[in-house]
Amino acid sequence: MLRRVTEKYVEECSAPDSRLRHAAHEMNLPATYGESYGRLMLDRPLFASESEISGFAADLSGLFDILTSLPARLFGGDLRRYCDALGMDGRLAELMCRGASGRPPLYARADAYHDGSAFKLLELNIGSQLGGTDFAQLNRAFLDVPAFKEFAQEHRLGHIDTLARLTRTLRETGGTVTDGEPVVALIEARGGIDAHRHVFDALREAMLDHGVRLLLGEVQELGERNGKVTLRGAPLDVVLRYFVASEVADDRAGQDSLDLLVRAHHAGRTVLYTPLEGAMFASKGSLALLHDPRTRETFSPAEHAVVDRVMPWTRLLGADRHTAAQHAELLDRCREQQEDLVLKPGVGHGGVGTVIGHEVTEEQWRQALLDRAAGDHVVQERVRPVPEPVVDAETGAVADWVANWGVFVDTGGYAGGFVRALKPDDGAVVAFANPGTRSTCVFTAP
C-alpha cells in the first residue's frame, strides 16, 4: 500500500480550507450509477502501489493455475470426485459439471485484506457474475474534480478500467461466432433482474460508454433458433452469465436453459461467458485443499511460494475429510487458536454463515466447530488488516476503516480494483449486507 500517498492525502484533507476533503461530494456521477451507489461512497479513494497490486494479481493467476489443476493432481481428472471431496452439495456439483472442461477462463476477483506487509487472500471469486466491474466510473468522476485532479497529477495516480477489459473480452469471444458487432445479453436467474435492477441498469449504462449495448434477461426467457440462443426471440452472440448454480437448482426451466447454453457454446453458435464450472474452484474448500498436506506434497517450490505468499492457513473442517486422529488434532488446534480463526461455509457470499472466533464465547466456538463437522465448512486463519484513515468530509474528523480490497485479474494480469470499507465498531464482516459498509475506487501510483 502507498502509505506516503495516503498520509499526504489525509494531511491535505485535514486542512481547515481543504477542497480535496470534499472531492467525493463534488463529483458528477453518471445518473444511474449515482442513483445506485452515491449514498454508499466512502469519503476518499484508496491507494495502492502499481508493483505491489500487479504482483498480487500475478500470484492470483498462479494460484488459479494451481486450483484448476487439483482435480487432475488429486482425483484423476474426475470433477465429481473433486466436488465430493470438498463436501459440495451434490445437486450444485452436478450443475457446475454440465459442459465443464476442467479449465474455465481466467476471470476472477479476489477479496483481500492488506496486513501492512502484503495482500492476503480471503476468497477468490471466479466467473462472470462478479460485482464491482463498473467502479472506474468513480475513478473518472474523482479526476473531474479540480482539487483531486491536481493531487492525482502530483502523485502520478492511475487506474485500470475493469469494464473496458471485460467489454474487450466480450467482443473478442463474440467475434468467434459473428462477423459483426456481437449481441450481448446479461442473463440472471428467475426474478434476478428486478431484485437487482439498480445494479444492472448502472452496469448497462457503463457498458454503453464502451460501445456495448447490453440486453438484460432471465433464464426462463431464453429460447433457441437454428442452434443459436435467443432472448425474447432476439438471437444472441454472447451470454454474460450472472446466475449461479444454487439459483437454478430448483428451477427446471432454468436447468433446461443452462443445457441450451452449454449446447450452443460447444456448437460455436452462442458464447457462454462464463460456464458454471468456475464456481467449483472458487469454493473456499478448494482454497483449503491448498493447505492439505497431501496436496502440498505435489507442489513445486514455485507453487509453494505462491500459496504461502497469498493464502492464510485454511483447512476443510469436515470429519469425513480426515482420519479420526487428524480430525481430533485439527479440532484441538481450532479450540486453542480460537482468537485467530474464522469459520466459513465453502460456498457462500456476503459473510452469511461466518463465525468469527474472537467475537464469540468459548462455548459458542466449540459448538460451532461441532455443528460444522459435516458439509463444506472451512476454518481459516484470521487476517488482521491495517487500518485506512479517512477524513470525514463534513466534520474533518479522522477515523480508521477496515478495507476489503476487490482485486480483478484476467489473462492480462491486474484488471482493476475497488474497495468495500467498514468502521471496526460496525462489525467484522465487510460486505454490503452490513449497512455500515461503504465503497470506493482504487488508484495506483509508482
HELIX and SHEET records of a PDB file:
HELIX    1   1 ARG A    3  SER A   14  1                                  12    
HELIX    2   2 LEU A   20  HIS A   22  5                                   3    
HELIX    3   3 ALA A   23  GLU A   26  1                                   4    
HELIX    4   4 ALA A   31  TYR A   37  1                                   7    
HELIX    5   5 GLY A   38  LEU A   40  5                                   3    
HELIX    6   6 GLU A   50  PHE A   75  1                                  26    
HELIX    7   7 LEU A   79  ALA A   85  1                                   7    
HELIX    8   8 GLY A   90  CYS A   97  1                                   8    
HELIX    9   9 ALA A  136  LEU A  143  1                                   8    
HELIX   10  10 PRO A  146  GLU A  154  1                                   9    
HELIX   11  11 THR A  162  GLY A  174  1                                  13    
HELIX   12  12 GLY A  192  ALA A  195  1                                   4    
HELIX   13  13 ARG A  197  ASP A  209  1                                  13    
HELIX   14  14 VAL A  219  GLU A  221  5                                   3    
HELIX   15  15 ALA A  245  VAL A  248  1                                   4    
HELIX   16  16 ARG A  252  HIS A  266  1                                  15    
HELIX   17  17 GLY A  278  ALA A  282  1                                   5    
HELIX   18  18 LYS A  284  LEU A  289  1                                   6    
HELIX   19  19 PRO A  293  ARG A  296  1                                   4    
HELIX   20  20 PRO A  301  VAL A  310  1                                  10    
HELIX   21  21 ALA A  319  ARG A  321  5                                   3    
HELIX   22  22 ALA A  324  GLU A  336  1                                  13    
HELIX   23  23 GLN A  338  ASP A  340  5                                   3    
HELIX   24  24 GLY A  357  GLU A  359  5                                   3    
HELIX   25  25 GLU A  362  ASP A  371  1                                  10    
HELIX   26  26 PRO A  424  ASP A  426  5                                   3    
SHEET    1   A 6 LEU A  46  SER A  49  0                                        
SHEET    2   A 6 ARG A 438  ALA A 445  1                                        
SHEET    3   A 6 GLY A 413  LEU A 422 -1                                        
SHEET    4   A 6 VAL A 398  ASP A 410 -1                                        
SHEET    5   A 6 TYR A 107  HIS A 114 -1                                        
SHEET    6   A 6 PHE A 119  ILE A 126 -1                                        
SHEET    1   B 5 LEU A  46  SER A  49  0                                        
SHEET    2   B 5 ARG A 438  ALA A 445  1                                        
SHEET    3   B 5 GLY A 413  LEU A 422 -1                                        
SHEET    4   B 5 VAL A 398  ASP A 410 -1                                        
SHEET    5   B 5 GLU A 388  VAL A 391 -1                                        
SHEET    1   C 4 LEU A 214  GLU A 218  0                                        
SHEET    2   C 4 VAL A 184  GLU A 188  1                                        
SHEET    3   C 4 VAL A 238  ARG A 241  1                                        
SHEET    4   C 4 VAL A 271  TYR A 273  1                                        
SHEET    1   D 3 LEU A 222  ARG A 225  0                                        
SHEET    2   D 3 LYS A 228  LEU A 231 -1                                        
SHEET    3   D 3 ALA A 234  PRO A 235 -1                                        
SHEET    1   E 4 THR A 314  LEU A 316  0                                        
SHEET    2   E 4 VAL A 378  GLU A 381 -1                                        
SHEET    3   E 4 LEU A 341  LYS A 344 -1                                        
SHEET    4   E 4 VAL A 355  ILE A 356 -1                                        
END                                                                             
